[in-house]
Amino acid sequence: PFPSMESLSKLSLNVMERHPTSPSPMPLSTNIAR
């Protein structure tokens, strides 16, 4: 049911590309992974 790490990494990269001024989405990705 959980997205793969590859999907999360791609999603985080997309977020960074779309919102470069926003805080780093990496903490969100790690929280989702956990």
C-alpha positions in Angstrom: 0.0 0.0 0.0 3.0 2.3 0.6 4.7 4.0 -2.4 8.2 2.7 -3.2 11.3 4.7 -2.2 11.9 5.5 -5.8 8.4 7.0 -6.1 9.0 9.1 -2.9 12.4 10.3 -4.2 10.8 11.3 -7.5 8.0 13.0 -5.7 10.3 14.9 -3.5 12.4 16.0 -6.5 9.2 17.2 -8.2 8.2 19.2 -5.1 11.7 20.8 -5.0 11.5 21.7 -8.7 8.0 23.2 -8.4 8.6 25.0 -5.1 12.3 25.9 -4.8 11.6 28.6 -2.2 9.7 26.2 0.1 11.4 24.3 3.0 13.1 21.1 2.0 10.6 18.4 1.4 13.0 15.7 2.5 11.8 15.6 6.1 8.3 15.0 4.8 9.5 12.1 2.6 11.4 10.5 5.5 8.3 10.8 7.7 6.1 9.2 5.0 8.7 6.4 4.6 8.6 5.8 8.3 
